[in-house]
Amino acid sequence: MNQPFHSGFIAIIGRPNVGKSTLLNALLGEKIAIVSNRPQTTRNRILGVWTRENSQLVFLDTPGVHTPRNRLGEYMMGAVNDALKGIDGLMVVVDATQVGKQDRALVADMAQRKVLKTLVLNKIDLMPKENLLSLMQSFADAGYDELVPVSALTGDGVEELRKTLIAALPEGPRYFPEDTLTDQPERFLCGEIIREKALMHLKDEVPHGIGVEMMGMHTVRDGLTEIDATIYCERAAHKGIVIGKQGAMLKRIGAEARADIEALLGTHVNLKLWVKVREDWRNRRDDLQTLGYVRNP
């Protein structure tokens, strides 16, 4: 007798830097979302699909919930709100090592949603067990169907989280083919990889003003892909920082991005990067549209 098939769309919500994208990658067992220690690394809704014989979990990773300070921030919060529409489940992620008033306010707000709700306490590898138990008790009456402690970094609790979600989701169809991992095109993923490497190595205020435009991507011959991309920054002073002394920083970003892109595409890659200044691009609708952050101008 065939077992019932369980499936559903699950939005991943949380404040900036709580580890949502790291958790998504851990749940999928594959890296599709870029990660860094910079707040607001995720700017778009990222869909990830985990499929097994009798279940399919469709995750919607979202930008960190914050108060927008520019048009890019407004777009990001729009992506959060869009992800909450038509979902079957909701995962609210909290950094267990530093739960503040804003985190608890978000937990309380999301508790009003009329869907399956799971509260995930992440980064438990960084705190003593007795502190975790106390924290879990403080959320006991938060209004969630499940409370699951995990470490997205080490994988502790991730399998338990999957099992919890599968057991709670209703019977449903297979929304995506079995071999689907994400709906994002390779071009987008390559641009995100370049941005991730820039975020990893640039300091201070520079990363927030970084954007990547994929200028061209095509197969030259079997086993070789050529990619041209432009890294944008908001100030002329930042351009020199992105390029680095004698081009060292740009070469480092390019070399690390190329390695990850080759792993993604399964081909050799000739990656060419340029750096240009677009002042205040995060507030300019045309620039946001060019960089893929405004779908409907």
N, C-alpha and C positions, 0 to 999 in steps of 0.2 A: 504493500500500500504506500502510495506516494505521500511524503510529508508535505504539509502546507508551506507555501512560499511566503515569506515575510519581507516586506520592503517599505521604504519611505524616504522622504526628504527631511533632512535634519540640519537646521541652521546652527552654526557655531558662533556664539555671541560673547563678547567680553570687553573689558577695558583694554587700552593699548598695553602691549608688552606682557600679557599674561600667558603667552605661549600657545595661542590658538592655531597658528600655522604649523608649529612643531607637533602639536597634537594631531592635526589633520594628517600630516605625513606619517606619523606613528600608526594611526588607525588604518591607513591605506597600505602601509608597508613599503611605500615608494615616496620619493620626494617630488611633489608637484608644486608646492608653495615655497617661495623663498623665505628665508628666516634671517634675522639679525637681532642684535640687542638694542636696535633703535626702535623707539616707539613709532607706531603707524607705518611699519614696513609694508603691510598689506594695504593696497589702495583699491583693489577691485574685489568683486565677489569671485571666489575660486571654487569651482565645483570638482569634487572628487568622488569616485565610485569604487566601492568595495563589494565584490560579488563572490558568493559561494553557491554551492549546489541548491540550498534551500533559502537563500536570503540575499538581499541587495540593499546596502546602505548608501544613500546618496547624500554626501555632506556638502554644505554650503559654508565655506570659510568666509569671514567678513572682516572689513577694517575694524580697528579698535573704536569703541564707542567714546566719543569725545565731543567737546563743544567746538564747532568749526570756527576757524579764524580767517579762512580764505575760501575761494570758490572750489579749490581742490578738496578741502575739508567738507564742504557742503555736498560735493559729489560722493565722497566716501560715506557720509552718513546716509545719503540716498541709497547707496548700495546695501547698507545695513538694513534699512527699512524695506527695500525690495526683497531681500532674502527672507524676511519674516512672513511674506505672503504665501499662502497655500502650502505651508509646511505640515509635516506629520509629527515632527518632534523638534525640540529645542534643547540645545546644550549651552548652558551658561557657564563659562570658564572663569575661575578666579585664581589669582596667584596666592596660594596658601601661605606664602611667607610674608605677605604684606597686604592684608585685607583692610581697606580704608572705607570711609563713609561713602565714597562714590561707588565702590564695588557693591556695598550692601544696598545702596539705593537702586543700582541696576538689577541686582538679584530680586529685590522687592518688586520692581516694575515688571520684570519679565515673568514673575510668578502669577501675574494676572492673565497671562495668555492661556487660551483654552486648547492647549495641545499637550502631548506628552512632554514633560519637563524633567531634565536631568541636570543637576548641579554638579559640576566637575571642579574639584579642588586640585589644582595642578602644582607641580614643583615640590611634591612631598619629599623628594630626595634631599631637599635643602633644609629640612626642619626636624626637630626631635619628635619622636612618636607621641609623647605626652602632650605636646603643643597641638599636634594634629587632632588628637582625640577631643581636646577642649574646643578646637575650632569646629569640628564636626557637630558637637553638641550645640554650639551657638547657632547652627543652621538647621537644627532638627525640626523646627516649626516654620521653615521658610516657605512652605507651600509647594515643594517639588516632589515628583513621583519617586525619584531616586537621587541619592547623594553618593558620588563615587570619587574617592581620592586616587590620583594617578601621578606618575612622573612621565610626561611626554618624552623627556630626554632619555631616560633609562628604559622606558617601556613598562615600568612597574604599574600594574592595574589596567593597562590598555586592553588586554584581552578580556578582562572582566567587564570593562566598559562596553566593548562590542557585544558581548553576550547579553548584557543588560538591555541594550538598545534593541537587539534582535527579538528578545523575549517580549518586549513591550510593544513593538510595532505591530500593526494589523497585517492580516494577509493581504497581499497585493501583487501586482504584476512585476515583471522584470522590465524596468524602465529603459535600461541601456543594454546593449550587447555585452556578453560576458567578458570580452577583452577590453572594454572601455575603462580608462582610468580617469580621464577628465574630458571636458568639452572644450578646453582651451586649445587654440591652434598652436602648432610648433613655433610659429613666428612670435606669438605673444610670450610663450615660455622662454624663448631665447632672449627676448628683451628684458624679461624679469631676472634672468640669470645674470645678465650684465649689470643690472641695477643692484642686485644682491652683492656682487663683488665690490661695487663702488661703496655701498653702505658699510661693508665690512672694514674698509681701509680708510675712509675719510672721517674726519673728526669735526667736533663742534657743530656749528650750524649748517655746514655744507650739505650733509646728506638730505636734509628736509627739502632742499631746493634742487635735488637731482631728478632728472627725468630722462628717459631713453626713448629715442625714436628709431625704429627699425627702417632704414632707408631702402634696403634691398636684401633679398635672400633667394638664392637660386642654386640649383645643382649644375656645376660646370661639367662634370662627367661622373661616372659611377664611382662612388667612394669619396667625392670631394664636393663640399658645399661652400659657397662664398656668401659671406654676410657683411653688409655695411651698416653701421649704426652710429648714431650721434648721441653723445651724452650732453644734456643741457644743464646749465647751472644758472643761477639768477643774478650773479654779480661778476663783474670782470675780475675782481680779486680772487674769486673762487676758481676761475679757469686755470690759473697757474697752479693751484693746489691740486686740482684734478689731474693735470698733466704731470706735475712733479718735476723735480730737478732732472734735466736732460731726458724728460719723458718717462722717468722711472715708474711713477705711480700709474700712469695710463698703461704702460707695458705690463705691470703687475696685474691690474684689473683685467686686461685683455687676455693674458696667459691663463689666469684662473677661470675666467668665463669660457674661454675656448675649450678647456679640458672638460668642463661640465656640459657644454653644448655638444661636444663630440660624443660624450656618453649618452646624452639624450637622443641624438639623431642617429648614432651608429655609423657615422662617417667622419672622415677628416674634415676639418673646418679651417677656412682661411678667413679670419675675423679682422676687419678693419674698423677702427674706432676714431671718431673725431670728437672734439669738444667745442661747443659753442655757447654763447651767452644769450639768454632770453630773460631779460629783466622782468621780475614779478610775474613769471609765466603762470604761477599757481592761481592768479586772479584774472587771467586773460582767457576768455572763452575759446577763442580761436586756437590758442596754444594748447589748452586742455583737450580740445577736440583732436588736434594733431597728434598728441601723445596718448590718445585713446581713453581719456577720462570723461568725455562728454559724448554720449551717443546721439542725443537729440538736441541739436543747437536751436 
